[in-house]
Amino acid sequence: MQTKILLDEEELPKRWYNVAADLLTPLDPPLNPQTGEPLAPTDLEMIFPRELIKQEMSTERWIEIPDEVREILKLWRPTPLFRAHRLEEHLKTPAKIYYKYEGVSPAGSHKPNTAVAQAYYNREAGIERIATETGAGQWGSALSMATSFFDIECRVYMVRASFDQKPYRKSIMQVWGAECVASPSDLTNAGRAILKEHPDTGGSLGIAISEAVEDAATHDNTNYALGSVLNHVLLHQTVEGQELKKQMAIVDDYPDVIYGCVGGGSNFPGMVFPFVPDKLKDKKEIRMVACEPAACPTLTKGLYAYDFGDTARLTPLLKMYTLGHDFIPPSIHAGGLRYHGDAPLLCNLVHDGVIEGQSFHQNEVFEAAVTFARTEGILPAPESSHAIKPAIDDAVECKKTGEEKTIVISLSGHGHFDLSSYDAYFSGNLVDYEYPAKLVKQSLAKIPKF
């Protein structure tokens, strides 16, 4: 009846796992938007340090984690794996439910796993300042903390809807020495253009990315950092899945299914990618389910095509499931999942049938979050709760069938900054959005033809 499955600090992985080495289909390269040709590493040197560019382009299976990065990660890693005994009892299910809890990090989520690495490589390259975007504020908080460790200035463009819903995210970024501005802002050409056309917009991650990329490209001492989507980001997150494999082995168990939330894709790939070789090479029967909001159904309703990663079309073209780069989703309360596209590595595996996607409405997601909090005691972030919903459904189905399935939830962060969202749920003010197919079609029509 062990509840916490813990690893010693020295069991923190020494290498990152690169799933690009084990794909069924080679990853389609990013394209230069001016030429339509595959991107050259030098094309990215304006906004990224060379070591991160090498990781972005690499197909090596294992990449060493620098000692200085590992020492900082030890502030909270390895993170605990919990057996959800109380939730199981509440559901009266024969299923075994586990959750890997990333909310124990100082920033409250999985995001510092890559923030620390990115800040380190930028410091090594002599960069003095970093610009970035954030949706719900988890990434902005994580990078603010990481840049404070390495004495780098930081400006965070936070999606307006989340900026208004979660004012204390700005406060914690300021504590760590960063500047946080609502996006779209009047600080960039991209922001001013959006405000002129949509003065009351709640913003989007695509818009905030445009602002941060423009900021980095127009300041010589500044680089850009992204908390999701790119290959090197997913690489850094694989410490999660490597730890999970060790922890499951301690209790002599193995997942039948892993659920995780997906916006652009960082936490979920980090948890499941180390299991991909088990499925492809060792023929393990494991399901990996990416859970997204019905209001922003990228994997479940998007088109698999080349598209820009941002609204202003400043980024390279990425092959991914997309709703269109000018897609502005409704201001739902899982702000970190409001992105028009997904990580190319994740999309590649979804397209090849290795990973599957499911979408959920926010009221049913919050209902599952409350059930989890009242049994396990942890208040989950709205984003993370998208993984709790299908896990509970799965466990309830096991009650009917008698199957003793092993279910793992990637609990990517806590919801302590999301209490206004919970207030909206309890007051009955959450609206379930099913994004109209007509609007999706309009956005998809504007995707560049490559």
C-alpha positions as CSV (number, residue, x, y, z in Angstrom):
1,M,0.0,0.0,0.0
2,Q,2.9,2.3,-0.7
3,T,1.7,5.9,-1.4
4,K,4.8,7.8,-2.4
5,I,7.4,6.2,-4.7
6,L,10.5,8.2,-4.4
7,L,14.0,8.3,-6.0
8,D,17.2,9.5,-4.5
9,E,18.8,12.7,-6.0
10,E,21.5,10.7,-7.6
11,E,18.9,8.9,-9.6
12,L,18.1,12.1,-11.5
13,P,18.8,11.2,-15.1
14,K,22.2,12.2,-16.4
15,R,21.1,12.3,-20.1
16,W,18.1,13.5,-22.0
17,Y,16.3,11.1,-24.3
18,N,15.8,12.2,-27.9
19,V,12.7,10.5,-29.5
20,A,13.8,11.7,-32.9
21,A,16.1,8.7,-33.0
22,D,13.3,6.3,-32.8
23,L,10.5,7.6,-35.0
24,L,8.6,5.4,-37.5
25,T,8.7,8.2,-40.0
26,P,11.5,10.8,-40.1
27,L,10.5,14.2,-38.8
28,D,9.7,16.7,-41.6
29,P,12.2,19.6,-41.3
30,P,11.2,23.2,-40.4
31,L,11.1,25.4,-43.5
32,N,12.4,28.9,-44.1
33,P,9.2,31.0,-44.7
34,Q,10.9,33.1,-47.3
35,T,12.3,30.3,-49.5
36,G,10.2,27.3,-48.5
37,E,13.5,25.4,-48.2
38,P,14.5,23.4,-45.1
39,L,15.8,25.7,-42.4
40,A,19.6,25.9,-41.9
41,P,21.0,26.1,-38.4
42,T,22.4,29.5,-39.1
43,D,18.8,30.8,-39.7
44,L,18.1,30.4,-36.0
45,E,21.2,32.0,-34.6
46,M,19.5,35.4,-34.4
47,I,17.3,34.2,-31.5
48,F,18.8,30.9,-30.1
49,P,22.2,29.9,-28.8
50,R,24.1,27.4,-30.9
51,E,24.0,24.6,-28.4
52,L,20.2,24.7,-28.4
53,I,20.1,24.8,-32.2
54,K,22.3,21.7,-32.2
55,Q,19.8,19.9,-29.9
56,E,16.9,21.1,-32.1
57,M,18.5,19.5,-35.2
58,S,19.9,16.4,-33.5
59,T,18.9,12.8,-34.0
60,E,21.3,11.4,-31.4
61,R,19.4,9.2,-29.0
62,W,21.0,10.5,-25.8
63,I,22.3,14.0,-25.0
64,E,24.3,14.7,-21.8
65,I,22.8,17.0,-19.2
66,P,25.3,19.6,-18.0
67,D,26.4,19.2,-14.3
68,E,25.3,22.8,-13.5
69,V,21.9,22.1,-14.8
70,R,21.5,18.8,-12.9
71,E,22.5,20.5,-9.7
72,I,19.7,23.1,-10.0
73,L,17.2,20.4,-11.0
74,K,18.0,18.7,-7.8
75,L,16.2,21.5,-5.9
76,W,13.0,19.6,-6.7
77,R,13.9,16.5,-8.8
78,P,13.3,13.6,-8.9
79,T,9.6,14.4,-8.4
80,P,7.4,12.0,-6.5
81,L,5.1,9.3,-8.1
82,F,2.0,8.9,-6.0
83,R,-0.4,5.9,-5.9
84,A,-3.9,7.5,-5.7
85,H,-5.3,5.1,-3.1
86,R,-7.9,7.5,-1.9
87,L,-9.2,8.3,-5.4
88,E,-9.3,4.5,-6.2
89,E,-11.3,3.9,-3.1
90,H,-13.7,6.8,-3.9
91,L,-14.3,5.4,-7.4
92,K,-14.5,1.8,-6.1
93,T,-12.3,0.7,-9.0
94,P,-10.1,-2.3,-9.4
95,A,-7.8,-0.1,-11.5
96,K,-4.5,1.1,-10.0
97,I,-4.1,4.9,-10.5
98,Y,-0.8,6.7,-10.2
99,Y,0.2,10.3,-10.7
100,K,3.6,11.8,-11.3
101,Y,3.5,15.2,-9.6
102,E,5.5,18.0,-11.2
103,G,3.9,20.7,-9.0
104,V,6.6,20.3,-6.4
105,S,9.0,22.5,-8.4
106,P,9.5,26.1,-7.1
107,A,7.5,27.5,-10.0
108,G,4.7,24.9,-9.4
109,S,4.9,23.0,-12.7
110,H,7.1,20.9,-15.0
111,K,8.3,24.0,-16.9
112,P,11.6,24.6,-15.0
113,N,12.9,21.3,-16.5
114,T,13.6,23.2,-19.7
115,A,13.7,26.7,-18.4
116,V,16.9,26.0,-16.4
117,A,18.5,24.3,-19.4
118,Q,17.7,27.1,-21.8
119,A,18.8,29.8,-19.4
120,Y,22.1,27.9,-18.9
121,Y,22.9,27.7,-22.6
122,N,22.0,31.3,-23.1
123,R,24.3,32.4,-20.2
124,E,27.1,30.2,-21.7
125,A,26.6,32.1,-25.1
126,G,26.9,35.5,-23.4
127,I,23.3,36.5,-23.7
128,E,22.2,39.2,-21.3
129,R,18.4,39.2,-21.9
130,I,15.7,36.8,-22.9
131,A,12.2,37.5,-24.3
132,T,9.4,34.9,-24.0
133,E,5.7,34.4,-24.0
134,T,3.4,32.6,-21.5
135,G,-0.2,31.4,-21.6
136,A,-1.4,30.5,-18.1
137,G,1.9,31.9,-16.6
138,Q,3.6,28.6,-15.7
139,W,6.3,29.0,-18.4
140,G,6.8,32.7,-17.6
141,S,7.2,31.9,-13.9
142,A,9.6,29.1,-14.7
143,L,11.8,31.1,-17.0
144,S,11.8,34.1,-14.6
145,M,13.2,31.8,-11.9
146,A,15.7,30.3,-14.2
147,T,17.0,33.6,-15.5
148,S,17.4,34.8,-11.9
149,F,19.7,31.9,-11.3
150,F,21.9,32.9,-14.2
151,D,21.7,36.7,-13.8
152,I,19.9,37.2,-17.1
153,E,17.2,39.9,-17.7
154,C,13.8,38.5,-18.7
155,R,10.6,40.0,-20.3
156,V,7.5,37.9,-20.5
157,Y,4.6,38.6,-22.8
158,M,1.6,37.0,-21.1
159,V,-1.7,36.2,-22.9
160,R,-4.1,39.0,-21.9
161,A,-6.9,36.6,-20.9
162,S,-4.6,34.8,-18.4
163,F,-3.0,38.1,-17.4
164,D,-6.4,39.3,-16.2
165,Q,-7.5,35.9,-14.7
166,K,-4.2,35.3,-12.8
167,P,-2.7,38.6,-11.6
168,Y,-0.5,37.0,-9.1
169,R,1.5,35.2,-11.8
170,K,2.8,38.6,-12.7
171,S,3.7,39.1,-9.0
172,I,5.8,35.9,-8.8
173,M,7.6,36.8,-12.0
174,Q,8.5,40.2,-10.5
175,V,9.8,38.5,-7.4
176,W,12.2,36.6,-9.6
177,G,13.2,39.8,-11.3
178,A,11.4,39.5,-14.6
179,E,9.1,42.0,-16.4
180,C,5.6,40.8,-17.3
181,V,3.4,42.6,-19.8
182,A,-0.1,41.7,-21.1
183,S,-0.2,40.6,-24.8
184,P,-1.0,41.9,-27.2
185,S,0.9,45.0,-26.1
186,D,1.9,48.3,-27.6
187,L,5.6,47.4,-27.2
188,T,5.9,45.6,-30.6
189,N,4.7,46.1,-34.1
190,A,3.0,42.7,-34.0
191,G,1.1,43.7,-30.8
192,R,0.1,47.1,-32.1
193,A,-1.3,45.5,-35.3
194,I,-3.4,43.0,-33.4
195,L,-4.8,45.7,-31.1
196,K,-5.7,47.9,-34.0
197,E,-7.8,45.1,-35.6
198,H,-9.0,43.5,-32.3
199,P,-8.8,46.1,-29.5
200,D,-10.7,43.9,-27.0
201,T,-9.0,40.6,-27.8
202,G,-8.0,38.2,-25.0
203,G,-4.9,37.4,-26.9
204,S,-3.4,34.0,-27.8
205,L,-0.1,32.2,-27.5
206,G,0.4,32.7,-31.2
207,I,0.2,36.5,-30.7
208,A,2.4,36.5,-27.6
209,I,5.0,34.4,-29.5
210,S,5.0,37.0,-32.3
211,E,5.8,39.7,-29.8
212,A,8.5,37.8,-28.0
213,V,10.2,36.8,-31.3
214,E,10.1,40.4,-32.6
215,D,11.5,41.6,-29.3
216,A,14.4,39.2,-29.5
217,A,15.1,39.8,-33.2
218,T,15.3,43.6,-32.6
219,H,17.6,43.6,-29.6
220,D,21.3,42.6,-30.1
221,N,21.7,41.4,-26.5
222,T,18.4,39.4,-26.5
223,N,17.5,35.8,-27.3
224,Y,14.1,34.1,-27.4
225,A,13.1,31.1,-25.3
226,L,10.0,28.9,-25.9
227,G,8.5,26.7,-23.2
228,S,6.8,24.2,-25.6
229,V,6.6,22.9,-29.2
230,L,10.3,22.8,-30.2
231,N,12.4,19.7,-30.2
232,H,14.9,20.8,-27.6
233,V,12.1,21.7,-25.2
234,L,10.6,18.3,-25.4
235,L,14.1,16.8,-25.0
236,H,14.7,18.6,-21.7
237,Q,11.3,17.3,-20.4
238,T,12.2,13.7,-20.8
239,V,13.7,13.6,-17.2
240,E,10.0,13.1,-16.2
241,G,9.4,9.9,-18.2
242,Q,12.8,8.4,-17.3
243,E,12.1,8.9,-13.6
244,L,8.6,7.4,-14.1
245,K,10.1,4.2,-15.6
246,K,12.4,3.8,-12.6
247,Q,9.5,4.4,-10.1
248,M,7.2,2.0,-11.8
249,A,9.9,-0.6,-11.6
250,I,10.2,-0.1,-7.9
251,V,6.6,-1.2,-7.4
252,D,6.9,-3.9,-10.1
253,D,4.3,-2.2,-12.3
254,Y,4.0,-0.8,-15.7
255,P,1.5,1.7,-17.3
256,D,-1.3,0.3,-19.5
257,V,-2.1,4.0,-20.3
258,I,-0.6,7.4,-19.6
259,Y,-2.8,10.5,-19.8
260,G,-1.3,14.0,-20.0
261,C,-2.6,17.5,-21.0
262,V,-1.4,19.0,-24.3
263,G,-1.4,22.7,-25.4
264,G,1.8,23.1,-27.5
265,G,3.3,19.9,-26.1
266,S,6.0,19.8,-23.4
267,N,4.8,18.0,-20.3
268,F,3.0,15.1,-22.0
269,P,5.9,14.3,-24.4
270,G,8.3,14.6,-21.6
271,M,6.4,11.9,-19.7
272,V,5.6,9.5,-22.6
273,F,8.5,9.8,-25.0
274,P,10.8,7.5,-23.0
275,F,8.1,4.8,-23.4
276,V,7.9,5.1,-27.2
277,P,10.8,2.6,-27.8
278,D,9.0,0.2,-25.4
279,K,5.9,0.3,-27.7
280,L,7.7,0.3,-31.1
281,K,10.7,-2.0,-30.4
282,D,9.6,-4.1,-27.4
283,K,6.0,-4.3,-28.5
284,K,4.7,-3.2,-25.1
285,E,0.9,-2.7,-25.1
286,I,0.8,0.9,-23.7
287,R,-1.6,3.7,-24.7
288,M,-0.4,7.3,-24.6
289,V,-3.3,9.8,-24.7
290,A,-2.8,13.5,-25.3
291,C,-5.7,15.4,-23.7
292,E,-6.7,18.8,-25.0
293,P,-9.6,21.3,-24.6
294,A,-12.6,21.0,-27.0
295,A,-12.3,24.8,-27.4
296,C,-8.9,24.4,-29.0
297,P,-9.0,20.9,-30.5
298,T,-5.7,20.9,-32.3
299,L,-4.9,17.2,-32.4
300,T,-8.5,16.1,-32.8
301,K,-9.7,18.6,-35.4
302,G,-6.6,20.3,-36.8
303,L,-5.0,19.7,-40.2
304,Y,-1.6,18.0,-40.4
305,A,0.3,20.6,-42.5
306,Y,3.1,23.2,-42.5
307,D,2.1,26.3,-40.7
308,F,3.6,29.2,-38.8
309,G,4.1,28.9,-35.1
310,D,2.9,32.5,-34.5
311,T,0.2,34.9,-35.6
312,A,2.4,37.4,-37.2
313,R,4.2,34.8,-39.3
314,L,7.7,35.5,-38.0
315,T,8.6,31.9,-37.1
316,P,9.8,29.1,-39.3
317,L,7.1,26.8,-40.8
318,L,6.6,23.7,-38.8
319,K,4.8,20.4,-39.9
320,M,2.2,19.9,-37.2
321,Y,-1.5,19.6,-36.5
322,T,-2.8,23.1,-36.7
323,L,-6.0,25.1,-36.5
324,G,-4.4,27.9,-38.4
325,H,-1.8,30.5,-37.2
326,D,-4.4,33.3,-36.9
327,F,-6.7,31.1,-34.8
328,I,-7.7,32.9,-31.6
329,P,-9.4,30.5,-29.2
330,P,-12.0,31.4,-26.6
331,S,-10.7,32.6,-23.2
332,I,-11.1,29.3,-21.4
333,H,-9.6,28.8,-18.0
334,A,-6.9,26.4,-19.1
335,G,-4.8,29.3,-20.6
336,G,-1.8,27.1,-21.1
337,L,-3.7,24.9,-23.6
338,R,-4.8,27.8,-25.9
339,Y,-2.4,27.3,-28.8
340,H,-3.2,26.7,-32.5
341,G,-0.6,24.0,-33.1
342,D,1.4,21.3,-31.4
343,A,4.9,20.1,-31.2
344,P,6.1,18.5,-34.5
345,L,7.6,15.5,-32.7
346,L,4.3,14.9,-30.9
347,C,2.3,15.4,-34.1
348,N,4.6,13.0,-36.0
349,L,3.8,10.2,-33.4
350,V,0.1,11.0,-33.5
351,H,0.0,10.9,-37.3
352,D,1.8,7.5,-37.2
353,G,-0.7,6.1,-34.6
354,V,1.7,5.8,-31.8
355,I,0.0,8.4,-29.6
356,E,-3.7,9.3,-29.7
357,G,-5.6,12.6,-28.9
358,Q,-8.8,13.3,-27.0
359,S,-10.6,16.5,-26.2
360,F,-12.8,17.6,-23.3
361,H,-15.0,20.5,-22.2
362,Q,-13.9,22.6,-19.3
363,N,-16.9,22.0,-17.0
364,E,-16.3,18.2,-17.0
365,V,-12.6,18.8,-16.5
366,F,-13.2,21.0,-13.4
367,E,-15.6,18.4,-12.0
368,A,-12.8,15.8,-12.3
369,A,-10.3,18.3,-10.7
370,V,-12.6,18.8,-7.7
371,T,-13.0,15.0,-7.3
372,F,-9.2,14.7,-7.4
373,A,-8.7,17.5,-4.9
374,R,-11.3,16.1,-2.4
375,T,-9.6,12.7,-2.4
376,E,-5.9,13.2,-3.0
377,G,-5.7,16.7,-1.5
378,I,-3.8,18.4,-4.3
379,L,-5.4,21.2,-6.2
380,P,-4.6,20.6,-9.8
381,A,-4.0,23.2,-12.5
382,P,-6.9,23.5,-15.0
383,E,-4.5,22.3,-17.7
384,S,-3.4,19.2,-15.8
385,S,-7.0,18.4,-15.0
386,H,-7.6,17.6,-18.6
387,A,-5.6,14.4,-17.9
388,I,-7.5,13.6,-14.7
389,K,-10.9,13.6,-16.5
390,P,-10.2,10.6,-18.8
391,A,-8.3,8.8,-16.1
392,I,-11.3,8.9,-13.9
393,D,-13.5,7.8,-16.8
394,D,-11.2,4.9,-17.5
395,A,-11.1,3.8,-13.8
396,V,-14.9,3.9,-13.7
397,E,-15.1,1.7,-16.8
398,C,-12.7,-0.7,-15.1
399,K,-15.3,-0.9,-12.2
400,K,-17.8,-2.2,-14.8
401,T,-15.4,-4.7,-16.5
402,G,-13.3,-5.7,-13.5
403,E,-10.1,-4.9,-15.3
404,E,-7.1,-4.2,-13.1
405,K,-5.6,-1.7,-15.4
406,T,-2.6,0.5,-14.4
407,I,-3.4,4.2,-15.2
408,V,-0.8,7.0,-14.9
409,I,-1.7,10.7,-14.8
410,S,0.8,13.3,-15.7
411,L,0.0,15.9,-13.1
412,S,1.9,18.8,-14.6
413,G,1.3,21.5,-12.0
414,H,-0.8,22.8,-9.1
415,G,-3.7,25.2,-9.3
416,H,-2.9,27.6,-6.5
417,F,-2.8,30.6,-9.0
418,D,-6.1,29.4,-10.6
419,L,-8.5,30.0,-7.8
420,S,-10.5,32.5,-9.8
421,S,-11.1,29.7,-12.3
422,Y,-12.4,27.4,-9.6
423,D,-14.6,30.3,-8.4
424,A,-16.1,30.6,-11.9
425,Y,-16.7,26.8,-11.9
426,F,-18.5,26.8,-8.5
427,S,-20.6,29.9,-9.4
428,G,-21.7,28.2,-12.6
429,N,-20.0,30.8,-14.9
430,L,-17.9,28.4,-16.9
431,V,-19.1,28.1,-20.5
432,D,-18.3,25.0,-22.6
433,Y,-17.1,26.0,-26.0
434,E,-17.3,23.7,-29.0
435,Y,-15.3,25.7,-31.5
436,P,-17.4,26.1,-34.6
437,A,-16.3,24.0,-37.6
438,K,-17.0,26.9,-39.9
439,L,-14.4,29.1,-38.0
440,V,-11.9,26.3,-38.0
441,K,-12.3,25.9,-41.7
442,Q,-11.8,29.7,-42.2
443,S,-8.5,29.6,-40.2
444,L,-7.3,26.5,-42.1
445,A,-7.9,28.2,-45.4
446,K,-5.2,30.7,-44.6
447,I,-2.5,28.1,-44.0
448,P,0.4,28.6,-46.4
449,K,0.7,26.0,-49.2
450,F,3.9,24.1,-48.9
